[in-house]
Every structure is written in C-alpha cells, then in structure tokens.
Amino acid sequence: IGKYEVTQTQWFAAMGNNPSNIQGENLPVENVTWEEVQAFISILNEVSGMNYRLPSEAEWEFAAKGGIQSNGSKFSGSTILGTCGWYYTNSGSKTHEVGSKEPNELGIFDMSGNVREWCNDWFDYYDSYKAENPQGPSTGSTKINRGGSWTTPAVNCRNTYRHTDYPSDSYKDLGFRLALTKTESQN
C-alpha cells in the first residue's frame, strides 16, 4: 500500500488536469470520483507496466492499524490524533502536504486524516465471523472510503471508521492512495 496519498502533481502527470478544491503540488488530490480514480489507475498501469489498484477495505484497515507491528492505537500510529492526522480541529480548514504528520508503525502517512480515501470495495455490513483478508461484495450501490479528513471530527478518523459514497461522487475531502499487486515477473 502507498506510503502517501496520491498527490495533485501525480494526478496531473497522468490526467492533465487538477480537480482539487485546494490546490498545491504536494497536497493530496481530492474532489475525484471512484470512477475517475479507475481511469487514473488504468493510465498509470499502462505507462508503468505495473499493477496498481485501490486497496481493499481490509488491506486499508490492516495498514492503518500498523499491520503485525501494530501498537493498538485508535488512530493510525498514535492515540493522539493531532500527532498523526489533519482533522477538523487542527487543519485550519484545508488539506496539508502529504507526510507532514507522524507516520504509523509501517511508515505510512495520513491514514487518520487529511483526506478520506477511496477503497475498492462495495459497501456491505460486516459478517459476524472473522475472516483473514475478507473481500467485499461483488456488487453494490456505494463504495467504501476510510480515514477521516480535514473536515471531520476525531471520531471519524479512527482506524475502524467506515464511510460510503456513490462511485460518481466527489468531495473536497475525498482522495485516495494506491496499492500494488506484484506479478511473478516483478518478484
């Protein structure tokens, strides 16, 4: 999973535009639909020869919690949100440069604030049983996004908080980060 949220510079390089409400080279791209993100990923994969994608909801949460190195924090890397995330109380009503707060145990930044992040999964309620690397449903009407944002209260920035939007929705506090699936030739 990506160390940082995708920036406006990265988006512009692939798409030739910048849809972000608050603009700056190293700010996370925002105001992008899930559908537009799929177009970005398609271009990136074609140019790079890699297999980038959005993380599944389970992958996103596992990474946010620090993976097997987790310290059990409520937020990604800390019990004190202000040290690891930009949210309503400390953001000054704007996004901030990616990586400008402390990372979590895996060295991943901004998973508890700055912008909410699209995941690949359709929304469904969790099953009552636990599963290893559970996959979301194959169809649905809304997509999951995670992470809280510069517009949300602390409760929405918890590692376990779930939010949904339609794939055609875009908001000034909704962006994404990438995951990479390695192929046999890349190992």
N, C-alpha and C positions, 0 to 999 in steps of 0.2 A: 504494500500500500504506500502511496506517496507520502513523503516526509512533509510536504507543504500542500496547501490548497492551490489549485491551478490559478496562475496569475493572469492579469489583463494582458501582459506582454506575450505570454504563451498563447492565449486565446487569439490575439490579434495576428500573430505569426501564422496561425492555421486558417483563421476565418476571415481576416482582412477587415474586421470591424471590432468595435468595443461597445457592447451593450450596457456596460456598467453605469449605475447611477452616480456613484462616487468614483472618480477616475484617478488612476495613478499606476505607474508601471509595475510596481511590486505589491500592489493591492490585489486581493483575490478578485477574480472575475465574479460578477453577480448579475442578477437580472437575466439569467439564462434558463430556458426550459429544459426539462429532461430530454425532450426530443432534439433540441439544439445541441445538447451535450453529446448525444449519439452521433450527430453529424461531425462534430469536432473529433470524436474518437475515431471515426471512420477515416478522416483525413490524416490524423496522427498515425494510425496504423499503416496506412498506405505509404506514407512518406518514410516512416521509421522501419518498417518491416517487422515491427513488434506486435504484441497482442495486448494493448491497453484496453481497459474497461472500467466501468464503475464498480466499486466494491459491493459485495452483497451486504445486507444489513448485519448479518452475523460476523462477517470479516471486519466491517467497520467497528462494531462494538468491541470485538476482541482486541483490535489495535488500540482503540480509545482507552481501554482498561489496562493497557500495558502488556498484553499477551501473557506469557508464562512468567514474566518478570513483574507482574502487577503488584503494586503496594496496597491495593484495595481502596484507593481513593474514590470519592464520589465524582470528582471531575478528572479529566484526563491528565494525570500526573501529579495532582495535588488535592488536598482537602480544602484549600483556599483558592477559590475561583480566580481572584484578581491576579494571581501569580502565573496562571496558565491560559487565561481566556479573556477576550474582549466581550463584554456584555453590557446590558442597559446602564448599569451603574457606573462603569469606568470607561466607556467607549467614546464619550463626547459626541454621541450621535453620528458616528461614522465608522467605516471599516479602517483597519490598520494594516501596515505591511505584514506579509506572511512571515512567521517565525520571529516576531518581536516580543513574544512572551516565552516562558519556560516550556521546554518540551516534556513529553511524558517519558516513562521508563524506556521506551523503544526509540527515543529521539524523534518522535513525531510531534509536530506543532499544530496548534489551533484547533484541536478536536473538541474543545469545550468553549467555543465562541469564535467570533469574527464573522463568519457566515455559516448558516446551516448548509449541510452538504447532501446532495442527491446520492441515493443508493440505487442499486439496480433493481431491487425487489419491489414487487407489488405489495400493497398493504394487506395483511390479514392479522387476525388475533393469534397470539402465540398458542400453541398446543400446550396441554397441561404437563406433558412429559418433556424431559430434557433430551436433546439430540446433539451429536457432535457435528459442527458446521451445518446447521439446518439451512435449507434453501426455502425461499419464499414461494408463494403460489405461482403458477404459470400464467395466470390471467388476473385481471382486477380492473379497478377504475382509478385508483390513486397509487402513487409511488411514495415510498418511504424517503424521508430525509432526516438526518441526525445532526447533533452537535450544538444546538443553540446558536445565537448570533449577537451582534452588537445591538440589536433591538429587543432582545428577550431578557426576562428576569433570570436570576440564577437557577431557579428550579428547572428551567428549560435547557440548561447547559449540562445537566447530569449525563454521565455516560450511558444511562439506560433510557433517557427520554426519547420518545418516538413522535414524529410529526409526519403528516401526509399532505400531498398536494397532487393535483392533476398533472400529467406529463406535459401539458401545454401551458402550465402556469409558470410565471417568472416573478420574482420579487427582489427588491433591493438588498435583501439579506440572505439570498439563496444562491450558493455556488456549488463547487464540487472539488473532490480530489480523485486521483486516478489509482487504480490497482493494475498490476501487470501479471499476466499469466505467462509463465515461461514455457516455451515449446521444447521438444527434445533437442533441437539444433542450438538452442540458447543455453543449455545446461553445461 
